[in-house]
Amino acid sequence: MSDFEEDPELDLLEEEFSRATKYIERNHGQLDQANLLRFYGLFKQSTAGKCTTQKPGIFNMSGRAKWSAWNDLGEMSQQQAMKGYIALLNELQSGWDSSDQVGDGEHKSNNQSWVSVSTFLPEDDPLEAGKEKTIVDFIKQGNRDQVEKILSGQEICSVINALDEEELGLIHWAADRGNVEVLTLILTVPQLDINLRDGGGQTALHYASSCGNRDCVKLLLDKGADRNAKDDEGETPLDIAFDSEIERLLK
């Protein structure tokens, strides 16, 4: 809590907040997902302040839900967030502070709740042990060198516009992950269709726009991506823009 001045009342609040977070760590199994997300957002706001983290990609559903729970708190102060965290716990489980599970006794949970972690957990690696990684895996990891190496191969022209089992092309994955260097490499392949549609009719510009990847939006527009392309729902990249800055870029 580095942005707070020393204050006896604040010290008491921080102590109660600490007890509350420990209680949630040990008893999160008693809470439903909606309330766990509320606790997560308040915890992040209490400890890190306003959300400045980029929104996770569209296939990281749990990360996006946690990000939204935090981002929705806007300018709420850290002190207000701590009070909100405690108030929510009081509302859901009155008497929690008298529980013998609050303190630092020997009882420890084997699995730390994601409610109290300080950063988003990385997505699970879908690769099986010993399985060879593909260019999509390297795009997801942001491994520029490996992506560049694969793109330099002669066979890349046959797959550069292909959709994978999730009905996405390489350009969609790059725009979704927000890695400008990787997206730049993909855009150098002469055979690439910059307006390639995924299984739902969305282009890479749709992905960059909805995920809040501003630099990718700028790059795609500079390279001639169609800002008026409509997906199967009739929506353009502007219709699903993440924020006002991206809306401004697309207008």
Secondary structure, DSSP 8 states (H G I E B T S, - for coil): -TTS---HHHHHHHHHHHHHHHHHHHHGGGS-HHHHHHHHHHHHHHHH-S--S----TT-HHHHHHHHHHHTTTT--HHHHHHHHHHHHHHHSTTGGG-TTSSSSS---SS--GGG-SS---------TT----HHHHHHHT-HHHHHHHHTSGGGGGTTT---TTS--HHHHHHHHT-HHHHHHHHT-TT--TT---TTS--HHHHHHHTT-HHHHHHHHHTT--TT---TTS--TTTT-SSHHHHHHH-
